[in-house]
Amino acid sequence: MPVLILILFFVLIIFAYIFYAYNRLAQLRNVTETEWSQVDVLLKKRADLIPNLIEVVKGYARHEMDVLEKVSLARTEAIHGGFDRAGVQDTSLSSHVKSILALRESYPDLKANQDFLMLQSGLFRIEDEIAERRYNYNDVVKAHNDFVLKFPGNVVAAITGFSLLYLFEFKGSREAPALNLAPGEERVE
């Protein structure tokens, strides 16, 4: 009889752990989806600011249409892309936005334009929020992946179909942009 009680107690502990592990994995997946949703909202918010920024710059930089068209194209790709290409699209859009912001050095009137300054400030604020949300998202993905990879959580994950999640990775160049500082001219290449 004591052996039967011991076996039942052991089985109960196993079921309790499976219950805990499944709920923990579900919770981590939901938090991950929420964090990604927050990143996505901020990426869209940034993308919505860009047309306004382009319109303000257009008035000052008529001959910079190539830069503005590239930013507009990158914005469209970022809005309509899926998660699997989000890192590449976000990096492309960020680099093009930097090229618009670099135009302010060539146009002193643009630097003083209140609409441009307001949009630029909003863009910087959103970039900071995006960076923070990416960090939060990757932190939760790491916690999820650690649980999925470590024993005995990996057994429960394999049985219940939970798999590794992907980190939001930077896909662009890690090098600083080259500055061409010819006399009387400042521009980012």
N, C-alpha and C positions, 0 to 999 in steps of 0.2 A: 504494500500500500504506500509506504513512504516513497518508493521509487516512482510510482505512478504520479504522486503529487509533485515530485521533483520534475518529472517530464512535463507535466501540465504547466508548471511554473515556468520552465524553460521555453515552452511553446508560446506561452502568454507574453513573455519578454520579447521574443522574436516578432510576434504580431504587433506588439506595441511599438517596436522600433520601425517596422515597415510602415505603420500608420504615421509615425512621426516623420520619417524620411520622405514619404510621398507628399505630405503636407508642406514640409520645408521646401522641397523641389518646386511644388506648385506656387508657393509664396515667392520664391526667388524668380521664377519665370514671370509671374505677374508684375513684380517690381521692375524687372528688366524691361518688360513691355511698356510699363508706365514711363520709365526713364527715357527709353527710346522715343516715345511719343512726345515727351518734353523737348528732346533734341530736335525732333522733326518740326514741332511748332515754332521753335526759334529759328530754324533754317528757313522756314516759310516766311516768318516775320522779316528776316533779313532780306530774303528775295523780294518781298513786297516793298522794302525801302529803296531798292536799287533803281527801279524806274524813275522815282522822284529825283534821286541823285543824278541819274543820267540827264533828265530834263534840265536841271539846274546847270550842269556842266555844259550841255549843248549850247546854251546861250553864250558861253565864254569861249568854247573850244570847237568852233565849227570845223576846223581842219583835223580834229582828233576823232573823226567819226569811226575810224577803224577800231580804236580802243573801245568806243562806246558800243559798237556792234558786237565785238567779242564778249563784252560783259553781258550784253543782252542775251546772246546765244548761251553763254555759260549758265545764266540764270534760268533759262528755259530748260536746259538739261538737268539742272539741280532740282527743279520743281517736279519734273515728270519722271525722274529716275527712281529706282527702288532702293531698298536697303543695301542690296549686294553691291551697288555702285556708289553708294552715298559718300564714301571716303574720297573717291576719285573726283566726283562731281563737286563736293564741298571744297576740296583743295583747289580745283580749277576756278571756281567762283571766287574764292578768297584771293587768289593771286590776281584775278582781273579787277576785283574791287580795289586792291592795293594800287593798281595802275591808274585807276580813276582818281584815287586820293592823291597820288603823286602829281597829277596834273595841276593841283592847287599851287605848286611851286612855280609853274610856268605862267600862272595867271593871278597876279596880286589882287585883282578885283574879286576873284573867286574866293580867295582866302577871307575876304571881309564880308562876303555875302551871308546874311543871316540864315537864309534857307539852307545853304550849303553847310554852314557850321552846325545847324540843328540836326540835319540829316547825318552828318559825319559823327556827331556826338552820339546819336541814336545807334548808328552802325557800330561804333566802338563798344557801346554798352551791350548790344546784342552779341557781339563777338565774345565778350567776357562771359556772358551768360551761357553761350554755346560751349565754350571751353569748360566751364564748371559742370554743365550737364553731361558733356562727354565723359568727364572724369567720373561722375556719379554712375553713369551707365556702365562704364568699364569696370568700376569697382563692384557693382552688383553682378555683372557677368563673371568676374573672377570668383566671387563667392559661390555662384551657381556651378561653375566649372570645377572648382575645388571639390564641392560636394559630390558632383557626378564622377569625379576621378578617384576619390578616396574610398577605401574599403571601410565599412560595409555599404556606404551610400551608393557605390557604383553597382552593386548587385541590385538594389532596389531601382536605381535609374535604368538599368538594362531591362529589368522585368517590366517596368511601367512605361518605357519608351522615351524617357527623358534623355536628351543628348546635349553635347557641348554647344554653347552659343558663341557667336563671333564677336570679338572686340571691335569697337569703332577705331580703325587705325588711320593714321595719317598716310596718305598715298603720294604726296608731292615730294618735291625736292627739299632736302634738309639744309641746303646751302642758302646763305643770305643772298638777296638779289644784288646784282652788280650795279654800282652807282657810277654814272658817267658825269664827272664834275669838271667839264670843260669850262674855261673862264666865262662867267656870265650866264652859265647854263647849268641847271640842276635837273636831272631826270633819272628815273629808275628804269633800268633795262630789263 
